[in-house]
Amino acid sequence: MLGALLVGSVSLPNVALVARFYHPYPDKRISYQRLYIVDWSGGHQRLLSLPGQVCESVMWAGSSRLVYEVSDKKDPGGCRSGRSASA
């Protein structure tokens, strides 16, 4: 029982993922991305990106800070700003 209590109290790391969503054929809409933070089991999803944003160079900066570049699909010039979020 003590082992179960110890395992239950261990905090598992969060996972950052960029998911790309596609529309079914023959829909001509463009696919889109979303940046999420989820827990280790895939639950407790937290959406970080906004519609139209492309999140690139996603990396953890420490144990609870996520850093990534944001670019706007409407602006082909590239990244317009940096953004960071705490997990």
Kinemage of the C-alpha trace (Angstrom):
@kinemage 1
@onewidth
@group {chain A} dominant
@subgroup {mainchain}
@vectorlist {calphas} color= white
{ca met a 1} P 0.000 0.000 0.000
{ca leu a 2} L 2.877 2.365 0.713
{ca gly a 3} L 4.162 1.865 -2.851
{ca ala a 4} L 0.749 2.825 -4.244
{ca leu a 5} L 0.732 5.996 -2.159
{ca leu a 6} L 4.183 6.975 -3.393
{ca val a 7} L 3.300 6.377 -7.041
{ca gly a 8} L 0.051 8.327 -6.630
{ca ser a 9} L 1.876 11.357 -5.281
{ca val a 10} L 4.496 11.554 -8.049
{ca ser a 11} L 3.819 14.405 -10.459
{ca leu a 12} L 4.130 13.238 -14.040
{ca pro a 13} L 5.483 15.695 -16.609
{ca asn a 14} L 3.325 17.649 -19.039
{ca val a 15} L 3.632 17.086 -22.769
{ca ala a 16} L 3.546 19.847 -25.381
{ca leu a 17} L 2.244 18.840 -28.792
{ca val a 18} L 1.377 20.511 -32.049
{ca ala a 19} L -1.601 18.830 -33.693
{ca arg a 20} L -2.491 19.367 -37.351
{ca phe a 21} L -6.154 18.961 -38.291
{ca tyr a 22} L -7.318 18.118 -41.806
{ca his a 23} L -10.770 18.475 -43.336
{ca pro a 24} L -12.196 15.374 -45.047
{ca tyr a 25} L -12.023 14.997 -48.820
{ca pro a 26} L -13.379 16.725 -50.986
{ca asp a 27} L -13.416 19.728 -48.642
{ca lys a 28} L -10.955 22.324 -49.997
{ca arg a 29} L -10.343 24.185 -46.731
{ca ile a 30} L -6.737 24.432 -45.580
{ca ser a 31} L -5.576 22.312 -42.665
{ca tyr a 32} L -4.703 24.066 -39.420
{ca gln a 33} L -2.486 23.594 -36.370
{ca arg a 34} L -3.132 23.842 -32.652
{ca leu a 35} L -0.601 23.846 -29.808
{ca tyr a 36} L -1.666 21.973 -26.656
{ca ile a 37} L -0.249 21.127 -23.271
{ca val a 38} L -1.558 17.815 -21.940
{ca asp a 39} L -0.742 15.646 -18.970
{ca trp a 40} L 1.170 12.401 -19.379
{ca ser a 41} L -1.989 10.357 -20.004
{ca gly a 42} L -3.241 12.773 -22.695
{ca gly a 43} L -5.961 14.280 -20.526
{ca his a 44} L -6.400 17.800 -19.197
{ca gln a 45} L -5.809 19.411 -22.579
{ca arg a 46} L -4.998 23.100 -22.532
{ca leu a 47} L -5.088 24.962 -25.852
{ca leu a 48} L -2.377 27.629 -26.214
{ca ser a 49} L -2.526 28.755 -29.850
{ca leu a 50} L -5.086 31.044 -31.441
{ca pro a 51} L -6.874 30.440 -34.783
{ca gly a 52} L -4.599 31.213 -37.732
{ca gln a 53} L -1.362 30.878 -35.766
{ca val a 54} L 1.386 28.480 -36.748
{ca cys a 55} L 3.516 27.501 -33.744
{ca glu a 56} L 7.069 26.486 -34.517
{ca ser a 57} L 10.257 25.758 -32.581
{ca val a 58} L 8.344 24.485 -29.545
{ca met a 59} L 10.615 23.699 -26.591
{ca trp a 60} L 10.588 23.557 -22.818
{ca ala a 61} L 12.630 26.197 -20.997
{ca gly a 62} L 12.887 24.669 -17.558
{ca ser a 63} L 10.353 22.378 -15.953
{ca ser a 64} L 7.260 24.569 -16.258
{ca arg a 65} L 7.843 27.123 -19.027
{ca leu a 66} L 7.121 26.541 -22.713
{ca val a 67} L 8.651 28.763 -25.417
{ca tyr a 68} L 7.618 28.826 -29.071
{ca glu a 69} L 7.544 31.030 -32.166
{ca val a 70} L 4.236 32.203 -33.544
{ca ser a 71} L 3.645 33.089 -37.172
{ca asp a 72} L 0.454 34.214 -38.822
{ca lys a 73} L -0.701 32.365 -41.962
{ca lys a 74} L -2.042 35.644 -43.332
{ca asp a 75} L 1.417 37.223 -43.091
{ca pro a 76} L 3.812 35.354 -45.424
{ca gly a 77} L 6.678 37.507 -44.129
{ca gly a 78} L 7.299 35.097 -41.270
{ca cys a 79} L 7.114 35.223 -37.518
{ca arg a 80} L 5.516 38.320 -36.118
{ca ser a 81} L 6.203 37.748 -32.436
{ca gly a 82} L 7.543 35.425 -29.791
{ca arg a 83} L 5.358 33.957 -27.115
{ca ser a 84} L 5.848 32.013 -23.945
{ca ala a 85} L 3.410 30.338 -21.602
{ca ser a 86} L 3.733 28.720 -18.228
{ca ala a 87} L 2.519 25.154 -17.995
